[in-house]
Structure formats: structure tokens, C-alpha cells
């Protein structure tokens, strides 16, 4: 008798009463699972999934169930694939799928076994197919390929087989396969000959399996010696040649503890379920069944000889190993984005609805939800906002509308009520409250193309993917939810990682990857896991796909989308379990923001304090202080503000990106008195002004800005200076009235810029050889060279106002130097440590801050001696300029221009040395005799900023062609080209559609199914689309818009706009078309992807046996699988994965230079060897131009200046002092006037402009003739 609470098995064994009818066989005679009734929720009946062990919940008449368009409805109500109709296999319980069928010998294989086309008397195979003797039809390409495709070998008769090439492997059948298919764990030869002798590095065999000799494969014991080969080379069957015979001859000697089974080696012991054979080859030991992947959906408990599956709270066990969510709290729903819409759907593919329609012509991407508050969140990359709505689609609110540029994904912290936003364009992850408040940046470095984002707030973990630019950049990372403690979980065999999701019960991470050539998942995007399914969206198949999460089997397209689907989540309360939040009581003790994080105790959940934008954290890690001074970074993607020290606070300002959809900044300045920031958009050639908090962004000017390389701001006169490499000038721009004046012209390659208002000096650099640092008065007059020796690429300029010293960074010579503003006491830092390519530089208090374009880092060092070098930021993409925002600086230093209002000047006030000032005028005006007031200057032609008859001005002076006005496209950043289009007298562009309400939209939006006009007139009177009639050799797209070759179907490329050519592709690829490479995982990739350094096949076979070679300008890493630029050799940065680019590098001895350098005699500085005897005095003492130098000669067709310089002949007599001694502008001929090569002559004036400025939307000729209507032809 068993104790109370126990169940007695039929054989007398006692087990826990709870184990009775729990789906696990605990009694050794299985009696605990006999006579059990299996109960499921009624809502699981007819949901498309078999919940009953016998599948009876789906094998019955299912009420009002409607089968899909690709399904056949049985008379009993079942839904089966339509292709199963009339295939001579009983799929419907009532056999209705095989009624009224007659397709014998019709040339189409309808039966799965092909029997409907066998023994046919007439030729029935279509063109391009071969008819086998038995009547089967096979592709012509299958003839004489060493495979018995017909089944009667008639396709291999009378063949003349060619010998295999040296790069191929010959199978025993004579078939040739690529050498890299050998030992790839795929039976390519058909007899496992290509897998013979391969090393086995696989898992141990599971209970009930037998290890194949010499292979990594395991087969069920019942398949050993069953007359059919299952192991590679058939080693599980009798082989008389190898003297292997299936028998039990060795069993008596083995004395098996359990039983002995037949093997080719004469027998082997095997064990009952749950046990494996021990090392003695006879006894049985327990095997931990829980190590078998997928044996339980969630929780697994190993028991002697068996195991027990169980489920987490909120789930119940089904069929012994499956966990189903309890639907009493609500039905699970799919939420995903489709174009601009947010969709909600049943997880079984039965019904779908638009939860929130597109907000205008939106492009929704990321999506998340919060079950407790019944809110859905999503991102829109077109409107550049983050929204939220109720589960019923109502109460739509804007969560974020500022600095949301390309939010690719969001994730919800349901414990702490926070929203995480992944911003791809500015490469960052931000966090905010559900209403958008308390926004803070958590991750902003070492991200290139971030995409997937997932949270587990029960333990404080955050996961994200980065698609990068090359395979070395691709990664799956884990971090604490406060952004700290980042760890790269996966770096190899990632493909192109996209979406990421979590199973928080089993603590596993799932991600989707784009693998070229995959037919089942050609272009996955979003992913979500629920129960034993994975749901993902795919851009090629254009829909939502469901598959098994353990083995990827049975992929089903459950929903189709009209537009590209975005990310996807499953909404159910069990996916957001509630735990105690450490931030719940008193905000965790944080003054501003409490952020969940990870810790080793407290069940893994901790917290950290963060501060709002504009603040930084005190040393107590809880309170915050207002940040007055910080570092501005101008990058290719945004202007950022970061703390001046190593801080837990990522950014202290929102990123500034202007008003356009693209942005690239290279210069930044500030006005501390007005708390304003000036910055440029290099791509649009615009200068912006904005408040430091990102508000009130406005265009200062777009007139003749060009590529602004650097800025300097005189806060005493409100004048902004910038260098323009496009126009080769230094510009002075008065911010208060937008007056402009080119104060320095005729430069060659202007770069760095700095101004010292109190001293009255302006400094700039010119990279053109020989490079120079110039000093002038702030009006550009009295210019003299300050430094003109030992300079390569002097770029960053900054001034130490306290000590009147000028600092610069030389990107070519990799040096940092400084000099007095009077030109004396030049000093160089002898060692700049980890800084490999200093590009920009700024000063704050006692420290220099240097950007390193090579390592994408910002360093801090003492300005006194260059010591105490500390990296404060690493991994900042495209950093071009740094500037220390010092709030009090502009109140500490003055000039004559602000001691009295504007120095009593009517327009420009330029501080000058000795505490004086010079008044100046914009172009077209001149000073009166009082030297203060400006009047019109009739001696110069008036400047024309009207843009002429064929263009219109916008963006502070940029000219746009008239055809851009009212064309439905916002070409101007200030959007004035699309303003007032409905006014009387205004008409839409000929390239636009005019709505009934006079609005203008793109002509392509006419009759596209979206109402864009606002009155619906763009979708009225649309022509009826007639269906296409495609030939028999073509495939008809489901939407009826196109006919494509049948060869284009199931090729992993979406050719139909609705993706219908990539659906129903459940067969595996066996061969590839010419120009493609066949991966062993049965995918086709482009041949150009083979041996390109990127792993495209899952097993990396496309990168095996490659002949490795690098270009002449590249360095070959020792690993022989990577090439890096030769200039990266021995530059102090590890570019090769094996670090070989920094091994064996020459070292400078004390006071010595490298072999490719010349050492100056007096100061011992090193300059490039090519600078010796080149006619330029690069050493301060001129020792590089010693007496033994040969006479300077110029290359043929070049002009030699009086000072020995060599210049292009096109620069002679062009009005510019290219020689630096004016010798190229002497004795110049008089008209006829001609423009130099590469320039264009304005028709009515003797004015030349660069060819690239013709038809660029900017009026450069005095009469604007370079922007005539001919530009649009």
C-alpha cells in the first residue's frame, strides 16, 4: 500500500499523486497515464493547432470556420492545403479531398508519388522536361547528372560522363560535386561518400540512438541493420567488402545489462528510454533528458530514466511537453506594423484588423505594448514620431516628436513603466516615460546600424542587434537596462541580424538574420516568440510567418501584408510577468530618473539613477546637478552634447540634426550669453542656429555656404566666421541682421578657424602644400603667416584665452602643437599616447579635448604638457569637430565691439589689436568718411540674391528651380516650396497632381489606394485595372500587376510587389542557376559572394578553400582571411582580428625618426621623407632644403613659380595667388577672356565659376544665367 498523497502503479510502484495523468509516464509500466481524460479549453478547438494528443480538436466540423484561399475545405469542415486535393492521399477524414478526381496521364504530376503519370502511352511531358520510361516527367537538366531521378534509371542511360575537375570531388557514382561540399554534414553524393572519414565533433547521441561510425550522425537504434542505409556510407548496414555483417555474435561477450541489438560489428548493448550505455559498453546510466533541445517547451526536471515537463505560472501543460498560455486573462494577439498601419491579429491566422490606421502617409516600424495599461506603442520613420494608443485603437497620443529621426524599434519596460527607443540614424538607444517625459540616452557609442531591441525587466537585461557595414561589425549584444556592462554575445555566423526577441521563461534569445538565398525566410525583419512558435515578418514574402521555435519546421504564412511589414510582438499577460520593482518605492532614492538594471542578488534585478537632459550625476550616484559646461560633437549624423568627464550620463542634450531627412555636420560653435548653438549641415550646405535644448531650430543662411569646414564665433560683435572649402574663402556673417562679407578670398584649401576677440585676431589654416597657419585682424586684413613650417594637415584650431596661446592638431603628422598668438614659443607635444590621428581640438579650463578620426574617439589631456591622456568617449561614428561649450567664457572677455553698442558701427564691428575696432560693410556697401556707417557702393555691381526668373529662394538664400515649387515634395528645409500652394493664382507643378481642394501631391500617389489629398479626389475616377494574361512559361502575380518568368519564383527575391512569387516555397533547393553558389544548407547565393570575406552560407562554406589575396594598396593579415588598408599598418590601432597589422613594427629610438622620415637638425622633429628637397622649407631651420638638394624642376606641363613651387598651368592668370608670390599672376594677357579648365564662363560677364556650380540651384553668375530653364532638360 502507498502512503496518502501517493499513487500506486499497476506493478506496485508508488509515485506522487500529482504525477497521475500529468502527461509524463512516471510508472515504469506507464499505468499512471492510462484511462486519463485530456481536457482543453473550448477556445482551443478549431484554432488550427492540435492541442489534443490525437488531434481530435481539429478533426471535426468547426462551426463557421472558413478556410484560406490556398486551402481546401473538407465536407467535414477540415482545412487542408489546396495542393493536397486529388493527390490520391486521404487527407480529409471523410475522404472528400479525393472525390471527383480524374487527372491520370495529363502531363502534370498530381499524385505525390507520381503514379498518376506512370505507364502512360503517349508523350505527356511539357517542354523542357524529359519523360522517363515509367512515364515520370523530370527537368531536362536532371538527365545524366549521376542521379536516378526517374526511379527506373532511364535518365542515366547512354550518358557520357566527364571527369571531375581538380576542384571537385568524385562520388562513387561518378557525380562531381564542389570540393567544399565534402565533410559539410550533407549527403551530397547520395551514399554519404562525401562525408566519409570526416572528424566527428557532434553532440553525444540521445537515448535510443546509435552513433554512426566515423561520422557525427546518430540514428535511432531501430534503423540499425534494417536493410536501409541511414548512416553516411551505409555503416549501419552489412558491408561484406568491409567485413561488417549485421549479427548478435558479440552479445554474449558483452553481457548487456538491458538488451543487445543487431549491429554490423556483431551487436551492441542498448538501454531503456531515459538511459544510455555507460563507458563499459554494457551497463546503463541515467541520461539527463533535459539536455535534449526542445524536449520540454519550458521547464524540465530530470528523473531516473525519464523526465518531467512543467510550465511557468500562467501556462498549463499540454500533451506532456507543450505549454499553453492560460487564456482566461485574455486571448493572445499579434501586433505588427504594415506600412503606416498598426495591425492586431489572432495568432492562428484566423482574423486580422487595423488597430490604428496610418497617420498620414506614415511608415510604421517598431511596435510594443503594455498589457497592464492596455496601451500600444509604435514608431513612424516618416512622420518621425513615437505614438501610443489604447488596445481598441482610440486615444492616439504623440509620445515623442523631437529628435526622433529613424526610430527603428521600441521595447517596453512593463515593470518600471518606461519606453526604450532605438534610433538608427543617430545610432543611440534612448529611454523615456510612457508620456515621453524624463528622456535620457542610455547607449550612444559603438553602434553602426542598430536594429533589434528586446528587454527582460525581470532581471534588468537589454538585448540589441547591430547590422553594421561589414561582417566584422555585425553583432548581438547584451547590456544592463541602464546601458552599462555591454557584452557581445554573438559575433560570428550572424548573417545580417535584424529583429531580436526573448523567452524570459527559458532565458533564451532569438534573433532573425538575413541570409542570402533563403527560400523559407528570404528577408526576415521582426520576430516574436510565444508558446512553441516563432512569429516573424518577412519583406520578401510580404507577410507574417509562423514556425516551430525549436526546429523551424512547418513555416506557414498566416497573414499577408500590402506593404512592408515591420516589427511584431505577441500581446498576452504571461509575457509581461510582474515582479517587485526596486524603483517602486521613493523612486529608488533617485532625484530624477530610476532605471532598472541587473545585479547578482535580489533575483537579478537592480537599478541605477540617471539624470534628465542638461544634468549630470553627483558622486553619490543619486542626486543630479545642472551642467553648465559640456562638449559639443559635430558628427556625420548629429551634433551631440556630452559631459566633459568620464560619466555615467551618455548625453546631456538632445541631438541636433537640422530640419531635413539627411544630415552631416562638420562645424559647431555657440553663444554662451544666448544659450544658442550654431552648426552646419554639410550635405545641404546650410547654417543653423538652435537653442541648446534643441528647440527653435532655424536656418541662418543657405546662401553660398558650401562645405563649411570650421566655425568661429565672436561673441562681442555677434559675428559668425566659417571657412568654405567650396568657395575657398573665410566668411564673416553678422547673426543679428544676416549681413555677410567674404573677408579672406583666394585660398586653396581652408580648414581650421579660431577668433580671439579681446586680442583682435583671427586665425585660419590652409592645407595646400606647404600648409600654413595664418593670423589676421578679425576683418581679414593685415594677414601674416604665423606658422609655415613642419605642418601637414593643420585642422583643429583652438585658443587658450587665459594664456593667449593657439593650439592646433595636425592630422597628417599626427601631432599637437601650440604657440603664442604673437607667433613665438612654438611647442610640440612629444607623445600623444593612444591618439593616432588628431583631427579637431578644443580647450576647457586646464584640459585639451581631442577628436581622433581614426579610432572614432574623444580624448582629454592636460594643455600644459599633454599628459594625463584619458579617453572619455569611444566608438563615435563620423566625428569631425569638437567644441567646449563654456557658459561663462563669453562673459569674461570683451572687446570694443561690446563695450559700446556694436562699437558704434552700423553693420560689422571687427575687434582689432590694442583694444581698437574696425567697422565693416557687407558686399555692395562701403564706409562713409566717419568710418562707422555703411552706404551703398555704386562702384561694384549689386549682388543678386533674388534667384532670377527661373528659381525661387528658400532656406535663407538657397535657390531652387521653379519646377520644385508645389510639386508635392518638400525640397526646402523650411518647406516654403510647398507653402501657399492653394492660394489664388498658384498652380501645381506639371509633375504633380492637383487635388480638388487645390493641394498638390506626387503624381505617383494618384490612384494608389491611399487618400493623400484629404478630400479623396486622388482616388476618384481611377481606371479599372484589367487582369494580366500570362503565358504558360510565366507566373502571374497574385495582385495581377505583373507576369514574371517562372524561374523567378522561390528564388528568395521578391519580384511581385505583393511577394506572391515567394510564397508556397516549401521545397528545398537542390541546384542553383548559373551565376549562383549552392550552400550546403540548400540556399543559393550570388557567385560574387564567394570568397569575399563575408560569411553568407550558415556553415561558412562560401569562404572555405579561398585563394586569399589582397590588393596592392592593402595589407594582408596573418590570418589570411582579412585585408586592411596599408595606411593602417603600424598606426597603433588593431585593425586585423589577429592584431598582425601592429606586429613587427619599427620603433623610434630616442631622438630618432623612421626610415621613411627626415629629421630636422635643430629641433629634431620628423617630417615625411618626400618633403626633403621639395622646395618648401618644412623644418623651422630650413634643414630639409640643404645645399646638396638638386635644383627644383617641375613635371612636364607644370608651371614653375619664382619661388620654385610647381602649380597646374590652369591656375596661371586665374586671379588667385597660387604660387604664394604672385608670380603666376604676372604678365597676364588681356582679353579675349577665357576660363581655366574645369570652369564655366558666365554668358554676359567675364566671370568664371566652377563647372560643378552650374545647375546646382544656386545663382553664382551675376545674372543667374548658370541656373536657366535649360537645367531641367
Secondary structure by P-SEA (a helix, b strand, c coil): cccccccccccccccccccccccccccccccccccbbbbbbcccccccccccccccccccccccccccccbbbcccccccccccccccccccccccccccccccccccccccccccccccccccccccccccccccccccccccccccccccccccccccccccccccccccccccccccccccccccccccccccccccccccccccccccccccccccccccccccccccccccccccccccccccccccccccccccccccccbbbbbcccccccccccbbbbccccccccccccbbbbccccbbbbbccccccccccccccccccccbbbbbbcccbbbbbbcccccccccccccccccccbbbbbccccccccccccccccccccccccccccccccccccccccccccccbbbbbbbccccbbbbbcccccccccccccccccccbbbbccccbbbbbccccccccccbbbbbcccccccccccccccccccbbbbccccbbbbbbbbccccccccccccccccccbbbbccccccccccccccccccccccccccccccbbbbbcccccccccccccccccccccbbbbbbcccccccbbbbbbcccccccccccbbbbbcbbbbbbcccbbbbbbcccccccccccccccccccccccbbbbbccccbbbbbccccbbbbbbccccccccccccccccccccccccccccbbbbbbccccbbbbbbcccccccccccccccccbbbbbcccbbbbbcccccccbbbbccccccccccccccccccccbbbbccccbbbbbbbccccccccccccccccccccccccccccccccccccbbbbbbccccbbbbbbcccccccccccccccccccccccccccccccccccccccccccccbbbbbcccbbbbbbcccccccccccccccccccccccccccccccccccbbbbcccccccccccccccccccccccccccccccbbbcccccccccccccccccccccccccccccbbbbbbccccccccccccccccccccccccccccccccccccccccccccccbbbcccccccccccccccccccccccccccccccccccccccccccccccccccccccccccccccccbbbbbccccccccbbbbcccccccccccccccccccccccccccccccccccccccccccbbbbbccccccccccccccccccccccccccccccccccccccccccccccccccccccccccccccccc
